[in-house]
């Protein structure tokens, strides 16, 4: 019997995970009808993309205000699709601001709700777990500590493994990757990953470039390379070298090669920190948002000690976090220099390989998620 599944992803990362899930569903149920809120990756995976929200993602609370109208219309149109197409299930991917509202609308209509890549309510806004318990029929978790948290709140949650374990399987911390993308081999390499959103980059990139300059001065030479996110237009990142006091190598489209080949990464907090952790490259995690966003976030985040997923998984500060007021060129540079001089790079790389990667599950997470979706529907 053919099944109709409405998959909803509102960000670029969700589009990629949704595409992996869609391909796994297609393999197992070729006659399934998959329609989606997604982006180009999900379209290429065989979904009928009825709305693309991936270009409207925002970081922080004040930054998100400009997108409220877009997401209100998206929610209204998604509810209309629930009524007109009556899918057998809705699969929601991350993006809780939109998807928790949509979960309630679907639940009210008697449409089963499966949430893949659950909201991080264990970190902030824990009041949302009540909505999840009421409106989500099945939760598919990608972090190992999540099912135990949700079980305390009566939510049916299953750990399926992290999809990044599959997508990054070809990359491991190795200088050869740097050589493959033309970076010189005679100096230490610092890779800069300043984020994917315009405001995020505007706040972080000058700080990270100045930190790299100070590190360069203290170590008497380093190679600095920046990997722009795919969402950053060329006309924007081509101006970045002019912001630096040292030569900068731009490696667009080679983010994972830079992650693997660099000796140390200066990385914006977010998915990139976990990607670097899976690859096994030491990093300094940075985070800088508007003062309003920081103040509100501090009031809402009460239950976790760390920002980066790498540290949350091992429950200790395996990689340093330079957040908001501590996110200064001087602090970052001092830590970077100590990494190179005190043997911290090797120790951190070994700990990432031994403590982080094994906890994220075997390869095939998207396939296990697809199995759970189809088992639920059957």
N, C-alpha and C positions, 0 to 999 in steps of 0.2 A: 504494500500500500504506500503510495507516494505521500511524503510528508512535506509540509510547508513550514519553513523556519525563517523568522525575521531576526537578522543579526544586526546589532547596533554598536557602532564604534564611532567616537567623536574626535579622536586624535590620531596623529600619524602612527604612533606606536600601536594603538588599538587596531588601526587598519592592517598593520603587518601581522599582528597576532590573529586577527579575524581572518586574514587570508590563509594562514596556516591551518586554522580550524576548518575553514571552508574546503580546502583541498582534502583534508582528512575525511570530512563528511562525504565529499564527492566519491572518494575511494570506496567508502563503506556503503553508501546509499546513492548510487548514481542517479536515481530518479527523483531525489529530493529537490524541492523548489527552494532555492536560497535567494532571498532578497534582503537588501541591507541599506543601512546608513553606514557609509564607509568611504573609502578612497580608491586610488588607482590599484593598489595591491589586491584589494578584495574584488575589484572588477576583473582583474587578470586571473583571479582564482575561480572565476565562474559565478560570482554573485551578480544579481541584478541590482546595481547601486542606484537607489532612488534619490539619495541626497548625500552630498559630500560636505561634511563639517570639518574636515581635517585642517583646512586653512584658517579656521577661526579659533583654534585653541589659544588659551591665555594662561599666563603664569601669575599666581597671586590673586588676591581678592580685589585690590583696586584696579588691577589690569583687566580683570574679567568683566568689569562693569560695562565696558564698551560692547561686549559680546552678548549681553543679556537679551537684546531683541532678537538676535539670530537664534539663540537657543530656545527662546519662547516659541518662535515660529516652528522650529524643528520639532519641539514637543507636540505642538498642536497638530502638525502634519503627521507625526508618527502615530498619534492617537487615531487620526482619521484612517490611517492604514490598518490599524488593529480592527477598526470597525468594518472597513470595506473588504479586507482580504482574509481576516480571521485565521491567522497562522496557527499551526498546531503548537508552537512554542515560540517564545522570544528569548534569544540569547543576548545578554547584555555584556559588554566588554568595558571594564573600568569606567571612567568618566561618570562618577556618581552624581554630579550636579544635574546632569540630564537623566541618567539611567535610573536613579532611584525614584524619580518622579514618574518615569515611564513604567517602572516595575509596578507601582501602585495602580496606574491606569490599566495595565494588563491584568493585574490580579482582580480588580473590580469587574473585569469583563470575563473572568473565568479562564483566561489564557495562561497556561503554565509559564513560569519565569525561571530561566536558568541564568545564573550570573557567573561569567568566566572572567577571571582576574578580578578578584573581589575588591571592593573599596577598602582603603586602609583605615577602617574605623578603630582598629586596635591602637592607632597612633593619635588620631584626633577626631573630634566630633563623634564620640562613642554613642551619643544618642541615636545615631543613624542605625545602630544595630537592631533597634526595635522595628524600624521599617523593614529591614532585611528579614527579620524573623517573621513578620506578618505577610510580606509580599513575595518573597523569593522561595521557590520550591526546591531548588538545588543550587548549591554554591560550589564552584570548582576553583580551588585555591592553587596558587603557584608558589607560595612560600611555605616552608615546612612547619612553621609555628602557628599558622592560621587556623587549621581545623580545631585544635584544642581551644583556642579562644572562642570560636563560634559555637562550639559544642556547649560551652557554659551558658549560652544564650538560646539554646534550643534550635539552632540552625543546622540543617543537614549539609555538612561541608565535607568535601573530599579533596585531598592533595593529589594533583595530577602531574606535578613536576613543572619546572619553569621552561617556557618555550625557548628562551634564549640559549639554553643548553644545546638545543638542536642547531639554531641559526649560527651559533658561534663555534661549532665543533671543529671547524678548519683552522681556528686561530688559537695559538698559545704564545705566551711571552717568549719572544725570540728575536734577537737583533736582525736576523735575516729578513724579516718583514720590512724593516726600515731600509735595508739595502735595496729591496725589490721596488720601493717607491722613490728611489733616488736620493735618500738622505745620506749624508757623509758618515763614515764609520770611525773617524779619528777623534770625535768629541762625544761627551755624554749628550743624550737626546732628551729634551723636555717636550712633551706633547701637550698642547693646549686644546681643550674641548670646552668652549665658552657657552654652550647651550644652543637651543634651536629657535628661540623666540627673540624678536627684535629688542624688546626692553631688557630682557635678561642679558643679552649680549652687550647692550650699551652700558649696563652697570658693571658687568664682570670683566669684559675684555681689557679695558685699560688697566685694571688692577692686576690681572694675570700677566699682561705684557710687561708691566713695570717690575713685577716679582721675578719674571724670567730675566729681565735685564740685570737686576741686582744679583741673581744667582750666577749669571754669566760673569759678572765682575768678580764675584768671590771665588769662583772656580777657575777663573782665567780661561774662560771659553766653554760654551755649550752650543749645541744646535737646537734652535727653536722651530717647532713646526706646529701649524694649526690645521685642524680638520674641520671645515665648515659643515654644519648639518645640511642634509639635502634640502631643507626648507629655506635655507638662506640663499637669496639670489646672487649671482656672480657679481653684479655691480656693487653689492654691499661688501662682500668679503675681499674683493680686489683692492679695496681701500685700506684694509687692515694693516698691511705692512707699513703704511705711512704713520701709523700710530705707535710704532715700536722704535726703540733706540738701537736695536740690533737687527741684523738680517733675519728675516722670517721666511720659512718655507710654507707655502700653502699646498695642501694635498686634498683638494675636493674629491669626494667620492671614494676616499681611501681611509675612512675613519677607523675601521677595524685593523687595517694594516698598521696605522699609526699607534693605536692602542697596544698592539702586540709588540711593535718594534721599539717603542720608546723605553727609556730607562725609568722615567717618572712622568706621571700625568698630572696636570692641573685641570681639574674637571668640575663642571657645574653639577651641583647635586641633582639627581634624577636617575633615570634609567641608565645613563652612561656609566654611573658608578658601579652598578651591578654588572654591566657588560665588561667593564675593565676588570672587575673582580673575578668573573668567570674565565676571562682570558689569562688572568694571573699577573697583571701589571700593577706595581705599586702606584699609589695616587695620593694626592691631597685634594680633599673634597671642599668645594667652595660654594657659598650661597650668599646672595645679596639681592634683596628686594626693596620695595618702597617702605619707608618707615611705617606707614599705615598697615600694610600687609604684614610686616614683622610683628607689630604690636598685637594685631588681631590673632595672628598665628600663635604667638606665645601664650595668649589667653586660652586658645583652643587645644593646643598640644600639651597634654599633662601626663601622659602615661608612658612615654618612651624617652630614653636617654640620648638617642642618637638620631641623626637625620638620614644618613646613608644606609641603604639596605645591607651593604657588606657588614657594617658594624652591628646592625640589628640582628642579622642571622647568627653571628658568633657571640652577641651580647657583650661586646667589649670594644674599645676603640682600637681596632686593628689598623685602620687608616685614619690619619688626622682630619678633623673637620674644622674649617675656618669659616665661621658663620657670621654674617652681618657685621657687627662692630669689630670682630676679630679677622674679618676678611680684608686685610690690608697687605700692600706689597711687602712691607717689612717682615711681618709675621710669616707670610707664605715663603718668602725667600730664605729666612732663617731655617725654617723647617726643611726646605728643599736642600739647602747646603748640608745640613746635618744628615739627611738621608744619604747623600753621596759620600760623606766623609766618615760616617760612623758604622757602616755596614747594614744600615736599616733597609736598604733596597732588597738585598738578598733574603733577609729574614721575613720581610713582608710578602715577597713573592712566594716563598715557601708556605707561609701561613695561608695565603689565599688559595693555593692549590690543595692544601691538606685539610682546611677547615671549612671553606666556603663552598667550593664546587661539589663535594660529595653530598652536601645537604640539599641540593637543588633538584635531585632526582635524575634518573637515567634519561637518555635521549628518547624521544617519542611522546613528549608531553601533550602536543596538539592531538595526536592520535588517541591518547588516553582520554582527553577531554571530549573528543568526538564519540568515543565509545560510551562515555557517561551520558552524553546528550541523547544518543539513539537508544540506550538502555532505558532512560527515563521515559522517552516517548513510547517505547514498546510496552 
